[in-house]
Amino acid sequence: MSLLAADGHVALFVTDEGDARRLPLVCWRDDGVTVHGMVLYRGALHRAEYVPGFRRYAHPLEDDVRVRREDGSAHSGKAAV
C-alpha cells in the first residue's frame, strides 16, 4: 500500500435534498489493485466512496458541477466548499 499526493482534487457529494458539496482529498491510497481517494470525515480518514452521498472525484477547477441524483433528476450548480 502507498499513499500518493492528491493536491487539488476533491470528492463530490450530494445530500438527499439535492445540495452539492465538496471535500478536499487528503491523499490517494493505492492498495496495489485500485486507487481510492481519502477524505477527512468525522475526525478520521475514510475512503470517499464510503462517505454518504459520494458521487465522484473531480478537480476543483470544475466550477459548475452537474450531479445525477438517484431519482434520475439532475442537479446543476456550484458545489459548496
C-alpha positions as a Python dict, from the first residue, in 0.01 Angstrom:
ca = {
    (1, 'M'): (0, 0, 0),
    (2, 'S'): (119, 350, -74),
    (3, 'L'): (-19, 699, -24),
    (4, 'L'): (0, 949, -311),
    (5, 'A'): (-46, 1325, -309),
    (6, 'A'): (-396, 1438, -410),
    (7, 'D'): (-317, 1806, -449),
    (8, 'G'): (-611, 1990, -599),
    (9, 'H'): (-857, 1700, -617),
    (10, 'V'): (-1191, 1683, -438),
    (11, 'A'): (-1470, 1434, -379),
    (12, 'L'): (-1819, 1549, -479),
    (13, 'F'): (-2120, 1464, -264),
    (14, 'V'): (-2494, 1523, -293),
    (15, 'T'): (-2735, 1537, 1),
    (16, 'D'): (-3083, 1385, -5),
    (17, 'E'): (-3215, 1739, -62),
    (18, 'G'): (-3003, 1772, -377),
    (19, 'D'): (-2741, 2012, -241),
    (20, 'A'): (-2390, 1954, -373),
    (21, 'R'): (-2076, 1984, -162),
    (22, 'R'): (-1705, 1915, -199),
    (23, 'L'): (-1449, 1768, 38),
    (24, 'P'): (-1081, 1805, -49),
    (25, 'L'): (-892, 1479, -85),
    (26, 'V'): (-619, 1433, 174),
    (27, 'C'): (-440, 1172, -38),
    (28, 'W'): (-489, 886, -282),
    (29, 'R'): (-448, 535, -138),
    (30, 'D'): (-302, 279, -378),
    (31, 'D'): (-354, -75, -248),
    (32, 'G'): (-185, -238, -547),
    (33, 'V'): (-515, -322, -719),
    (34, 'T'): (-714, 1, -707),
    (35, 'V'): (-666, 364, -608),
    (36, 'H'): (-910, 536, -371),
    (37, 'G'): (-944, 897, -261),
    (38, 'M'): (-920, 954, 114),
    (39, 'V'): (-1113, 1234, 288),
    (40, 'L'): (-1129, 1357, 646),
    (41, 'Y'): (-1477, 1265, 771),
    (42, 'R'): (-1586, 1284, 1134),
    (43, 'G'): (-1228, 1325, 1252),
    (44, 'A'): (-1075, 1026, 1071),
    (45, 'L'): (-955, 931, 723),
    (46, 'H'): (-1211, 739, 519),
    (47, 'R'): (-1236, 621, 160),
    (48, 'A'): (-1451, 882, -12),
    (49, 'E'): (-1672, 608, -162),
    (50, 'Y'): (-1781, 507, 190),
    (51, 'V'): (-1893, 857, 295),
    (52, 'P'): (-2271, 909, 250),
    (53, 'G'): (-2367, 1097, -67),
    (54, 'F'): (-2044, 1031, -262),
    (55, 'R'): (-2086, 1078, -638),
    (56, 'R'): (-1744, 1118, -799),
    (57, 'Y'): (-1396, 1264, -787),
    (58, 'A'): (-1320, 1597, -952),
    (59, 'H'): (-1062, 1866, -989),
    (60, 'P'): (-1164, 2188, -811),
    (61, 'L'): (-1137, 2389, -1132),
    (62, 'E'): (-1471, 2235, -1236),
    (63, 'D'): (-1684, 2527, -1118),
    (64, 'D'): (-2022, 2413, -1244),
    (65, 'V'): (-2093, 2065, -1114),
    (66, 'R'): (-2371, 1858, -1268),
    (67, 'V'): (-2451, 1561, -1048),
    (68, 'R'): (-2706, 1290, -1126),
    (69, 'R'): (-2933, 1213, -832),
    (70, 'E'): (-3054, 862, -759),
    (71, 'D'): (-3410, 955, -859),
    (72, 'G'): (-3280, 1028, -1210),
    (73, 'S'): (-3306, 1406, -1200),
    (74, 'A'): (-3002, 1628, -1242),
    (75, 'H'): (-2882, 1894, -1002),
    (76, 'S'): (-2675, 2172, -1152),
    (77, 'G'): (-2498, 2449, -973),
    (78, 'K'): (-2186, 2542, -791),
    (79, 'A'): (-2089, 2300, -522),
    (80, 'A'): (-2026, 2446, -180),
    (81, 'V'): (-1675, 2414, -49),
}
